[in-house]
Amino acid sequence: MKIVESEHYWRILFSACFAIFAWRLDTYTVTISLPTISRHFGVGTNTVALVVICYSLLVSSSLLVVGKIEDIWGIKRVLVWGFLIFALGGVGASLSPSITFLILARSLQGVAGAILISSVYAIVCELLPEGRRGRAFGLVSASAGLGVAVGAPLGGMISGLISWRGVFLLDVCLGLVGATVVLKTIPSMEKKERDICSNFDISGAVLSFLAVFLMLFGLNRASQLGWGSPVILGSLLASVIFGVLFVFKEKRSVAPLVDLRLFGDKRPYCAFLVGALMFAAMSGNAILMPFYLEMIQGMTPQLAGSIFLVYSLTRVVTSPFAGRMADSVPPRLLVTAALLMGMGACFFFGFMLEVPGNRYFIVFLFLLGLSVGLFLPSNNHVIMRHAPENKQGAFSSIYNMFNNLGWAIGACLSESVFSHYISYGMHGVAHRGVSPKLLIEGFHYTYILVGALLFVALIPSAILLRLSWNWTKAPLR
């Protein structure tokens, strides 16, 4: 079903933009509040980072399941439930008596987050005409950037002036408003498959969840338990085993959770990998930058959140132009340019950390915002125009699973590298017990890692450039 009427187009696009806005607003209000939460519960960043990592872990683990449910039940029905679960998780997080309870509440919100981000791309592909998708993806990316622009300073103000608990009460409001918006703007569409029990690959869902969950668990806890720990080795080995079993199960399933024929073309697969690496770089910056601004630059949470406006506003302004360009310029060229710009920005910042003043990290945030604003709508356009008819939900979920796996892995790697160079461990950071020189060294190597991730992303991007891209979407055989 394609909506071509102007009024319907903008109403439906608004619902997609609000969903991605709410998701990003939540991500950055919480991220900027991590130092405050760390001090409140008296834990280090290796523990408080679990608030973000477990959220990303549940998002990544749930995406394939969510995409299949969307294809069976329909986008509208699933998205309404997603917003309501998001609000429920916000209630639990705001009332958390301990860091453990907070992490569990954020995990529940991770399931809702999977629904929100999977639905956004499915809405654009399933309900909007192909000739206007580039602009739609540009506006979706701009809305995500607006969520960052509003979320970072708003989260800093709420956590600094009121309480970090207010950040999660905001999620309650977003969830209720979002459910109302979806009910009023998204048309109901009949799906051929209504019986979820007979059409849902339950065993495949369990295997995929366990494979992703155990991999991210092992990567996250390796810095604390050691790579040689039986727990870490066991988790990673079990992840591989469950992943192999999942592939074999899907090949034999009548109604697979993931149609493996979607991976027959290497071009979208390369774009998946590029997106995952970009998100890995973004997460490393998102988690550590608040600590850099407060620990090294001595900023308050309010001011640290406001500084993020340099990054987010640049991204908001760039994304619509990038979306329009993707309709006329080969998007893969824009993707490569964005990766080069982001890599240069990270290496620049990593080597300028010891220089006094704040002009260098402001330049860095500007260049990174420009890079992300150019990258996201272009890469979205590269991938989603290959989504087969009636499988937009599943295809969108695979794409977003790669992105969120990248985000979670990037967070784990960045935290591991940073903690490696802090002799007193992450607990010392939470209590300001580490010297600035040692902290700067940790930030230096972390941002070199982030730049290296973008350098690696240039490899699959170069493969895309060499391939002769057929922009006509071919049906699956």
N, C-alpha and C positions, 0 to 999 in steps of 0.2 A: 504494500500500500504506500503510495507516494502522495504527499500533500503538496499541491502546487499553488493553491490560493495564497495570496500574500498575507492575509489576516491569519490563516492557520499556520503558515510557515513561521511567522514571528512568535505566535503563541507557543507553538511546540518547541521552537528554538529557545525561548525563554525558560521553559521547564528544564531543558538540558543544561543551560547556562547556570540556572539556580542550583542544580544538583552539584555541579563541579565547583561552583563558588562555595557552597556550604562545606563540601569536603575539604577544599583547600583552606578555607577560613578556620575550620576546626584544627587541621594539621598544624598551622602556624601559630594559632593562639596557644596551643598546647606546647609546641616546640619552644617558643620564646619564654614560656613559663617554667621550663625544666629546671633552671637554676633555683628558682623560688621553691618549687616542689622538693628539690634536693635538700635545701636548707630546712624546710619544714619537717621532713621525716628523718633528717640526719643521715642521709645515705649519699654515696658517691655517684658519679655519673655512669659507672658501669651498671648500677642498679636502676637509677632513674631513667636511663636510656631504654630500659625494658618497657616503659610506658609507651614509647614510640615503636620499638622493635616488635613487641608482641602485637600491637595494633597492625603493623605492616605484615606480620606473620599470618595473622588471621585473614587479612585482606587477600594476601597471595594464595593462601590455602583454600579459600572459599570461592575464588573467582570462577573456576571451571564449573563448579556446582551451580553457582548463581546463573551463569550464562545458559546452561541447559534448562534451568527452571524458567528463565525468561522466554526461551523458545517454546516451552510447553504452555505456560500460563499466560504469557503476554507481558510486555514491558510495564504497562500501567499498574497492574495488580501487584507485581513484585516490587516496583519502585515505591509505591505507597507503604508497603510493609517495611521496606528498607528505611524510610524516614522515621517510621514509628519505633523501630528497633534502635535507631540512632538516638532518638529522644530518650528511650528507656535507659540506654547505656549512659547517657549524660546525667540522668538522675542518680544512678548508682555511683558514678565517678565523683559527683559533687558531694556525696555523703560519705566518701571513703574514710574509714577510721585508720587505715594503714596503707602503706605503699603496695602491699600484696593485693588488697581489695581494689585499689585503683587500677592496677595492672589487669585484673580480671574484668573490671568494668570496661576498660579500654579494649580488651579483647572482644567483648560483645559488640562494641562499636565498630570493631574491625570487620565483623560480618556485615554490618550495615554499610560500611564504607565500600565493601566489595560490590554490593548492590548498586550503590550510587554511581560509582565510576564505570561499571559495566553497562549500566543503562544509558549513560550519556552517549557513548559511541554507537550503541544499538539504535537509539532514537534518531541520530543524524543519518545513519545508513538506511534504516527501515522506513522512516517517515518523511524524509526530505529528498527533493530531486537531486540527481547526481550533479547537474551543472552548477548547483549552488552550494555544494558541500564544502568546497575550499573556503568560502566565506564563513560558512557555519563553523567549521573547525577553527578558523581564526578567532571568531567571537567566543567559542567555547574556551580556547586557550587564554583569551583576554579575560574571561570571567574567572578562570583559575588564577590568573595573575592578580586580578582584583581581590580575590579571596586572600592571597598572600599580602597584598597591599593593606587591606583592612585588618587582617588577622594578626600580623606581627605587632603593629603599634597598639591595637585594641587589647591583645593578650598581655602586652607589657603594662598597659594602664590598669587593666583589671587586676592582674596579679600583684602589681606594685602598690596600687592605691587602695584596693579592696581586699581581695583574697584570690588565690588560685582556684578556689572552688567555683567562683563566679564564671570562670572560663567554661566549665562544663555545664553550668546552668544555661549559658548561651546556646549550647548544643540542643538543649531541650526545646528552646524557642525555634531554632532552625529546623528541627525535625518536624514539629507540628506545622509550621508554615509551609515547609516543603511538601508534606503530605497533602495539604490543602491545594497548593499550586498544581500538583500533578493531577488531582481529581478534576480540576477545572480546565486544564489545558490539553491533556493527552487524550486522544480518542480511544475508545475501547475497540479492540480488534479481536475477532474470533480466531482462535487457534484450532487447527485440525486435531492436535494432540492435547486432550484435556485430562486424561487419566495419568497422573504423574507416577503412580505405582507401576503401571505396566510399561511406561515409556522412559523411566528414569533408571540409569545405570548406577544402582546403589553401591555395588561392590567397587566399581570404578571410582566413584566419588570418595569412598573410604581410602582406597589405595592412593589416589592423587593427594588427598589431604595429608595422609601420613608421610608420603614422600617429601612433600614441600615442608611440612612442619618439622620433621626430624632434621632435614638439611639446614634449615635456618636456626634451629635450636643448637645444633652442633657448632655452626659457625659463630653464633653469638657467645656461647659459653666457653669456647676454646681459649680465649684470652685469660679467663679466670681459672679454668681447670687444667689448662695445658693441652696441646695438640696430641700428646701421647696418652691422655687419660682414657681409660676404658669406656667411660660414659661418652666422650666425644667420638672416639673411633667407632663405638657401637652405633651411635646415632647416625653418623655419616654412612656407615656400611648398610644399616637398615634402610636409610633413605634411598640408596642405590637399588637395593633389592626390591623395595616397594615400587620404585619407578619402573624397573624392568617388568615386574608383574603387571603394573598398570598398562604398559604398552601391549603386552601379550593379551591382556584382558580386552582392551579396546579393539584389537584386530579381530577378535572373535565375537564381539558383542553385536547384537541385532540393532540396538539403539545406543551407540556409544556415547559416552560423555564428551569425548573429543573425536571428531572425524579425522583420522590420521591422514586422509587424503588432502587435508588443508595444508600439510607440510610437503606436498609434492613439488611445489615451486619454491626454489631457494630464495627468490627475491623478497617476498614478505618475511621469510625466516631471517634474512640478513637485517631487514628493518626492525624486526622484533629485538634482535641482539643489540643493534645500535641504540634503540630506545632504552633497553635495560641498562646499558652502560652509562647513558646520560642520566638516568634516574639514580644510579649508584653514586655518580658524582654530585648530583643535587642533594642527596640525603646526607652525604658527608658534610657538606657546607651547612645544611639546615640545622643539623644537630650540634655542631661544634661552634658555629659563628656566635650564638648567644653567649657561650662561655668565654669566647675570645673578647667580645665587646665588654662583658662585665668584669672578667678577671684581668685582662691586659689593659684595656682602655679605661677601666674604672667607671663604666656607665651604669646608670640605674636601669631597672627593667623597662621603664617607660621610654627612656632615651634609646636603649638598645632596640626596642621594637620600632621606634620611629626611623632609625637608621635603615631598617630593612625596606623602607619606602623607596630608597634609591634603586634597589633590585626589582621590587615588585612593580613599581610604576613604569620603569623602563620596559618590563615584560608586558604590561598591559597595553602600552602604546605600540609596541612592536608587533604583537600577535595579530591584530586585524590586518595590518599591511602584509605580513607574511602569509596570512591565509589567502588574501587576494592574489598575491604573487604566485602562490601554489597552483592557482587555476590557469596560469598562463606560462609560468617558467617551470621547467622540470623540477619537482620538489626535491629530488635526490641531490641536486646541486646546492639547494638552500640548506639541506641537512649537513652536507660536508662543510660548507662555509661556517655554519653554526658550531660544529665540533671544533674546527680550527680556532675560532674566536674564544670558545670556552676553555680550550686547552691552554692557549696563550695567557688568558686571564688568571688561571689557577697557578701556572708556573710563575707568573709575574708576582702574584700576591705571596706565594710561598717564599720567594727570595727577598721580598721587601718588608717582611714582618719586623725586622729589627730596626728599621728606619723610623725615627720619631715622627709623630704627627698622625693625622687621620686621613690625609688626602689619598693615600695609596689604597686603603681598603674601601674607600668610597668609589674610586676608579674601578677597583675590582668588582664591586657589587653592580656598578653600571654595566660593565662589559659582560658579566655573567647574566644579568637580566636581558641584555640584548641577545646573547647567545640562546638562552632558553626560549625567549619570545619568538625567535626565528625558527628554532628547531621543532617545537612541539606541533604547531599546525602543519608544518611541512611533512614531518614523519607520520603524523596521523593520516594525512592525505595519501601518502605513499601506501600505507597499509590498508586502510579501510576501503579503498576503492576495489580491493581484491576480495572483499567479503562476499561469499556466495549468497544468493537469494535464500531467504528463510533460515539462514544460519548466522545472521548478524550478531545475535546474542552470544553464541559460542565463540565466534571469531573475535569479537570485542573482548570477551573474557580471557582468551588466550593472550591477546595483545596486552591487556592490562595486567595479567598474571606475570608476564615477562617484566613489565615496568615495575611492578611492586616487588617482585623478586629482586630486581636490581636495586630498588630503594632499600629493602631490608638487608641485602648483602652489603651494599655500600655503607650502611649504618654500622654493621658488624665489623667490617674491615677498618673503617675510619676509627671506630672506638678502640679496636685492637692495636692499631698502629700508634694512636695517641697514648694509650696506656703503657705501651712498651717503652716509651721514652720518658715516662714519669716515674721516677725511682720510688716515690712513696705511694704509687698506685692512685687509682681514681678516687678513693676515699679521701685522700689528702686534698684533691682539687675541690671537693665539696666544702671543705673547711678552710680553704685558702691557705693550706700549709705547704704549698709548693712554690719555689722561687719563680719569679717572672721569666728568668732566663731559661729555666727548665721547661716551663709551659710553652714559651716561644719555640723551643726546639721541637716539642711535640706537635704544635700546630704546623711548623715548617714541613716536617716529614708527612704529615697528614695531607696537606694541600699538594705536595708533590705526588702523593698517591692519587689524589683526585684528578690532577692533570694527566697522570699516566693512564687512568681509566678512559679518559676522552681520547688519548692517543691510540689506545687499543681499539676504540670504537671506529677510528678511521679505517681500519682494515676491512670490516664488513661494508662500511660505507664506500670504500674504493671498489669492492666487488660489485656493488650496485651500479656504480658509475660505468664500469666496464661492460655490464650486461646490456644488451639491447632490450630496452623496456617496452613491452607492448601494453599501451595504456587501455586497450580494450579488455575488459574483464572476461576471462575465459571461464566457461562453466566447468565444474568438477566432473571428471570422468571416473 
